Amino acid sequence: MTANQAIDSNHLSNQSVEALKQELLELTQNRDKDPLNQKVKFYQDRLAPIFEELSRRNPYPIPEEQISLVLGVWSPVWSTIPFQDIIPGRMQEESYQIFHDDGYYANIARYAPGHRLPFLSKLSSIFFAYDLMLLQKYEIRDGDWYIQNIGIEQRLRIKATPLTIDKAEDWFTRSVQSQSKLSSDTKDSPQIPLLKSFNQKIAKQTKGAFKATPQFEHLYIDPNFRLVKTRREAKQRPSYTIAVRKE
C-alpha cells in the first residue's frame, strides 16, 4: 500500500456513512451519460474505495434481511451495466427499478434517442419516445439473490407525456398480471418485434442480455440507498450501480 492509499483509506474510515454516500452522489452527478469505458475507469480510479468502505459498514449484509428494504421504487443514478444503454438517449429521470412483494422486479426506462438513431429520426420530429421494461423474478436461494429474466415489454409513447412513477408502476403491474406462464417456457428468447423492425443489432444485444441469469449482490443497502454489484454471466466483469429511493 502506498502512502497516498493509506491516507485515502484513513480518510474514508473516519467519514460517516452519510458523508460517504453523499460523496458518491456528488462524484457521479451528471456522469451517468459518460461512455461505458470511461465509467468503468472512473469506478476503478475514484469510486471503488468508497464502495469498499460502505460495503464494510453494510448494516444489512444478509440477503434475507434485504428483501423488506428493497421493496418499492428506486432510481439508478449511476451505473456501469451495459444493458441500460444498449439504446442511446436514456432519460435518467424516467428510469426506475421497481420491486414488488410478490417476487417480481422490473427495470424500466424511457429513451428519446432522436437523431442519434436513424430508425427514430422521423419519429423524433413528432416527439415519440421508446419505453423498455425488463421484467424479472427474484428470490433468495441458499443465502444469495437469484434473478430470473422472464420478459421484455416495449412501447412507443408520446414524449410530451412523462413516464411517471405511477405510470411505470401500472405498466409493471399489468405486465405481471398478463404473464400466464412463468415456467420453463420463459427461458425462450423474447419476442421484440418493435426493436427488431427498427434495428437488428440492438434487438440481438437485447436478446443476449435476456438469456443471462444475472448475479446480484447488495454491497450496501439501507432504506434509501443501495450499492449493487451485478454480473450478467460468471465470466463477465462485474457492474456497479448506485440507486436511491424514488419518492
C-alpha positions in Angstrom: 0.0 0.0 0.0 1.4 3.4 -1.0 1.4 6.4 1.4 -1.4 8.1 -0.6 -3.5 4.9 -0.5 -3.0 4.7 3.3 -4.1 8.4 3.6 -7.2 7.8 1.5 -8.0 4.7 3.5 -7.7 6.5 6.8 -9.7 9.4 5.4 -12.6 7.2 4.3 -12.6 5.2 7.6 -13.0 8.4 9.5 -16.0 9.5 7.4 -19.6 8.9 8.5 -21.8 6.6 6.4 -23.9 9.6 5.3 -20.8 11.5 4.3 -19.6 8.6 2.2 -23.0 8.3 0.5 -23.1 12.0 -0.2 -19.5 11.9 -1.7 -20.6 9.1 -4.1 -23.6 11.1 -5.2 -21.5 14.2 -5.7 -18.8 12.4 -7.6 -21.2 10.8 -10.0 -23.5 13.7 -10.5 -24.2 14.3 -14.2 -21.8 11.5 -15.1 -24.2 8.6 -15.9 -24.2 9.5 -19.6 -20.4 9.1 -19.9 -19.3 6.3 -22.3 -19.1 2.9 -20.6 -15.3 2.6 -20.7 -15.0 6.0 -19.0 -17.4 5.0 -16.3 -15.5 1.7 -15.7 -12.2 3.6 -15.3 -13.9 6.2 -13.1 -15.1 3.4 -10.8 -11.7 1.9 -10.6 -9.9 5.2 -10.0 -12.3 7.1 -7.8 -15.3 5.1 -6.6 -14.0 1.6 -5.7 -12.5 2.6 -2.3 -15.8 4.3 -1.3 -17.8 1.3 -2.4 -15.4 -1.0 -0.4 -15.7 1.2 2.8 -19.5 1.3 2.6 -19.6 -2.5 2.0 -17.6 -3.0 5.2 -20.3 -1.0 7.0 -23.3 -2.6 5.3 -26.0 -2.6 8.1 -27.9 -5.5 6.4 -25.3 -7.9 4.9 -27.7 -10.9 5.0 -29.8 -11.1 1.8 -32.9 -12.4 3.7 -32.8 -9.1 5.7 -32.7 -7.0 2.5 -36.0 -8.0 0.9 -38.2 -5.8 3.0 -35.8 -2.9 2.4 -35.6 -3.2 -1.3 -39.4 -3.1 -1.9 -40.6 -0.1 -3.8 -39.3 2.2 -6.5 -35.6 3.1 -6.9 -33.8 5.5 -9.3 -30.4 4.2 -10.7 -28.4 7.4 -10.5 -25.1 5.9 -11.9 -24.3 2.5 -13.3 -21.8 0.5 -15.4 -24.4 -2.0 -16.5 -24.1 -2.2 -20.3 -27.8 -3.2 -20.8 -29.0 0.2 -19.6 -27.6 2.0 -22.5 -28.0 -0.5 -25.3 -30.3 2.1 -26.8 -28.9 5.7 -26.7 -30.8 8.6 -25.2 -31.9 7.0 -21.9 -33.7 9.6 -19.7 -32.3 9.1 -16.2 -35.2 11.0 -14.5 -37.6 8.5 -16.1 -35.7 5.3 -15.3 -36.8 3.1 -12.5 -36.1 -0.1 -10.6 -39.2 -1.5 -9.0 -39.5 -4.4 -6.6 -42.9 -5.8 -5.6 -43.6 -8.1 -2.6 -44.9 -10.8 -4.9 -41.3 -11.7 -6.1 -41.4 -9.6 -9.3 -38.9 -6.9 -10.2 -38.6 -4.6 -13.2 -36.0 -2.3 -14.8 -37.9 0.4 -16.7 -36.5 3.2 -18.8 -37.6 5.8 -21.3 -35.4 6.5 -24.3 -35.5 9.6 -26.5 -32.7 8.9 -29.0 -33.9 11.3 -31.7 -31.5 11.9 -34.5 -28.8 9.6 -32.9 -30.6 6.5 -34.3 -31.8 6.5 -38.0 -34.8 4.4 -37.2 -36.2 7.1 -34.9 -35.2 10.2 -36.9 -38.6 10.6 -38.4 -40.4 9.9 -35.1 -38.3 12.5 -33.3 -40.0 15.2 -35.2 -43.3 14.3 -33.7 -41.8 13.7 -30.2 -42.1 10.0 -29.8 -40.2 8.2 -27.1 -39.4 4.5 -26.6 -40.2 2.8 -23.3 -38.4 -0.5 -22.4 -39.1 -2.8 -19.5 -37.1 -5.9 -18.5 -39.4 -8.0 -16.3 -37.8 -10.2 -13.8 -38.4 -12.5 -10.8 -36.3 -12.5 -7.7 -35.9 -14.8 -4.6 -33.2 -15.8 -2.1 -31.6 -19.1 -2.8 -29.0 -20.6 -0.5 -28.3 -17.2 1.0 -27.9 -15.4 -2.3 -30.1 -13.3 -4.5 -31.4 -15.2 -7.5 -32.7 -13.1 -10.5 -34.5 -14.6 -13.5 -35.4 -12.6 -16.6 -38.9 -13.5 -17.7 -40.0 -10.9 -20.2 -39.3 -7.8 -22.2 -42.0 -5.2 -22.8 -41.7 -2.2 -25.2 -43.8 0.6 -26.3 -43.7 3.8 -28.3 -45.1 6.7 -26.3 -45.7 10.4 -26.8 -42.7 12.0 -25.3 -44.7 15.0 -24.0 -46.4 12.7 -21.6 -43.9 11.8 -18.9 -43.3 8.3 -17.7 -44.1 8.9 -14.1 -43.7 6.5 -11.2 -47.5 5.8 -11.2 -47.5 5.0 -14.9 -44.4 2.9 -14.6 -45.9 1.0 -11.6 -49.2 0.5 -13.5 -47.4 -0.8 -16.6 -45.3 -3.2 -14.4 -48.4 -4.5 -12.5 -50.4 -5.1 -15.7 -47.4 -6.9 -17.3 -47.1 -9.2 -14.3 -50.8 -9.9 -14.4 -50.6 -10.8 -18.1 -48.0 -13.4 -17.5 -49.9 -16.7 -17.8 -46.9 -19.0 -18.0 -44.0 -18.4 -15.7 -42.3 -21.8 -16.0 -39.5 -23.2 -18.2 -41.2 -21.7 -21.2 -40.0 -18.3 -20.1 -36.4 -19.4 -21.0 -37.2 -18.9 -24.7 -35.9 -15.8 -26.4 -38.2 -12.9 -26.0 -40.2 -11.6 -29.0 -39.3 -8.0 -29.6 -40.8 -7.1 -32.9 -40.7 -3.3 -32.4 -36.9 -3.2 -31.8 -36.3 -5.8 -34.5 -38.1 -3.8 -37.1 -36.0 -0.7 -36.2 -32.5 -2.1 -35.5 -31.3 -5.7 -35.8 -28.1 -5.1 -33.8 -29.9 -3.7 -30.8 -32.5 -6.4 -30.9 -29.8 -9.0 -30.9 -28.0 -7.4 -28.0 -31.2 -7.2 -26.1 -31.9 -10.9 -26.6 -28.4 -11.8 -25.5 -28.9 -9.9 -22.2 -32.2 -11.5 -21.7 -30.8 -15.0 -21.9 -28.4 -14.4 -19.0 -29.1 -15.4 -15.4 -27.8 -12.3 -13.6 -25.7 -12.5 -10.4 -26.9 -9.9 -7.9 -25.4 -8.6 -4.7 -26.1 -5.7 -2.4 -22.7 -4.3 -1.3 -24.6 -1.8 0.8 -28.3 -1.3 1.5 -30.4 0.9 3.8 -34.0 2.2 3.4 -33.0 4.9 0.9 -29.6 4.0 -0.6 -28.2 0.9 -2.4 -24.9 -0.1 -3.9 -25.4 -3.1 -6.2 -22.8 -5.4 -7.8 -24.1 -7.5 -10.7 -22.7 -9.8 -13.4 -24.7 -10.8 -16.5 -22.6 -14.0 -16.7 -20.0 -15.6 -14.4 -17.1 -14.7 -16.8 -18.2 -11.2 -17.3 -16.6 -8.3 -15.4 -18.8 -7.0 -12.6 -21.0 -4.0 -13.0 -21.9 -1.5 -10.3 -25.0 0.6 -9.6 -25.8 3.4 -7.2 -29.5 3.6 -6.6 -31.6 5.9 -4.4 -35.2 5.6 -3.2 -37.6 7.3 -5.6 -40.5 9.1 -3.9 
